[in-house]
Amino acid sequence: MGKKLLLVFIHGFRGSDTSFKDFPDWLESSLGQTLPGTEVETIIYPRYNTAGELSVAVQNFSSWLLAQKSRHNEDVDVVLLGHSMGGIVGAETILQFHEQGTALSILGLLAYDTPFYSINEGFISRTASSWVQKLDRFLPSMSTSINSGAAIANHLQITAPPTTTSASSSFLQWGLVGSAMGIATLGAYLTRDRILTMMTSTFDHLEFVSALADQDGCHQRMTALLSVSDLIVRCFYVKVKSSNISNTFITMPPNDTMHVFTPIVTTAESEIAAHISIFDPYKNDHYYTLGSDSIALISTMVARRRSCTLHDPCITPAI
C-alpha cells in the first residue's frame, strides 16, 4: 500500500466541525479513486474556541496535528484545508513547524475565503450601516439609548485588558465601542449579568481576530508562507456579483500574490451569506467546481511529492 494522505479540515471564526458539511467526504471518496495506491483519510479538527489569543489556537492545533501523526504510526502526508480564520490557523501552524524543523510532511494549504490580508473594509462599512438601519427601524429610541451607553458602561464598570500592539489596540477599541453601543440599545431588556457576559464574550472573540488588524503582519505571514519550499498554497474566495459590482468578504491581495487566489463568483445576497454557505451545494452555484479544483490541486501535491527525492528537491510552481 502506498503512503497515507491525511486531509485535515479546520473550521473558522465561530464555526464548528460541521461547517464543511459533506465536502470532506466528497474529497476523500474522489481522491481515493484519483490516487490509486494512496490511502486517503479526512480528519476534521474538533470544534475549538475562536476566542482569546490566536497563538493559543495555533499551539493547540499543532499539538493535536502531531498527535494524529503519532496515532497512525506510519509515514503520512498532510494537506490542510481551512475555512475563514481556519486558514490563518493552518498558515501559522505551517510556519511554526517550518521554523522549528518539525518532521511533518505538509504538502499544501487550501484556504476557503480566508482573509489573509484582513477583511474587506467596504464589507465592514456596508454591514455596519445595514445594522444601524435595522436598529433604527425596530428601536425608534435608538439615539437616546446610544447616548446612555456611556452611563451604562460606567455603571457596569466594564474594562478591557491591555493589548500588546497599537494596531490590535485600536482594532479592539473600535470593536468594543461598537459592541457597547449595540448593547446599550438593548439595555432596557437585558439583565446586568447578561450584558456583562455579552461584553466579555465580544472582547474574547475580537482578540482572536485582532491579528487581521496588523497589516504588516498579514503581509509578512503570506510572504513567509509562499517562501516555504515544496508547499502549494491556494485561497478560494467568494465574489458577490450585484448590480455590476463585485464585492468580496476578504481584502484583495496585492498583485505579487494574486496568482494564489481564485475567485468563486456567486449570486448570494451578501458577502457573509456567500462566506458561510461556501460548502452548501444548494447555495453555492460553483460548489462542484470548487470541489473539482480542490481535488486537482491535492492530486498535483501528491504527484509532486512522489516525484521528489532527497537529492532532487521539488520547486514549488506558480499554479
C-alpha positions, 0 to 999 in steps of 0.5 A: 500500500502506498503512503497515507494522505491525511486531509485535515479540515479546520473550521473558522471564526465561530464555526464548528466541525460541521461547517464543511458539511459533506465536502470532506467526504466528497474529497476523500471518496474522489481522491481515493479513486484519483490516487490509486495506491494512496490511502486517503483519510479526512480528519476534521479538527474538533470544534475549538474556541475562536476566542482569546489569543490566536497563538493559543489556537495555533499551539493547540492545533499543532499539538493535536496535528502531531498527535494524529501523526503519532496515532497512525504510526506510519509515514503520512502526508498532510494537506490542510484545508481551512475555512475563514480564520481556519486558514490563518490557523493552518498558515501559522501552524505551517510556519511554526513547524517550518521554523522549528524543523518539525518532521511533518510532511505538509504538502499544501494549504487550501484556504476557503475565503480566508482573509489573509490580508484582513477583511474587506473594509467596504464589507465592514462599512456596508454591514455596519450601516445595514445594522444601524438601519435595522436598529433604527427601524425596530428601536425608534429610541435608538439615539437616546439609548446610544447616548446612555451607553456611556452611563451604562458602561460606567455603571457596569464598570466594564474594562478591557485588558491591555493589548500588546500592539497599537494596531490590535489596540485600536482594532479592539477599541473600535470593536468594543465601542461598537459592541457597547453601543449595540448593547446599550440599545438593548439595555432596557431588556437585558439583565446586568449579568447578561450584558456583562457576559455579552461584553466579555464574550465580544472582547474574547472573540475580537482578540482572536481576530485582532491579528487581521488588524496588523497589516504588516503582519498579514503581509509578512505571514503570506510572504513567509508562507509562499517562501516555504519550499515544496508547499502549494498554497491556494485561497478560494474566495467568494465574489458577490456579483450585484448590480455590476459590482463585485464585492468580496468578504476578504481584502484583495491581495496585492498583485505579487500574490494574486496568482494564489487566489481564485475567485468563486463568483456567486449570486448570494445576497451578501458577502457573509451569506456567500462566506458561510454557505461556501460548502452548501451545494444548494447555495453555492452555484460553483460548489462542484467546481470548487470541489473539482479544483480542490481535488486537482490541486491535492492530486498535483501535491501528491504527484509532486511529492512522489516525484521528489527525492532527497537529492532532487528537491521539488520547486514549488510552481506558480499554479 
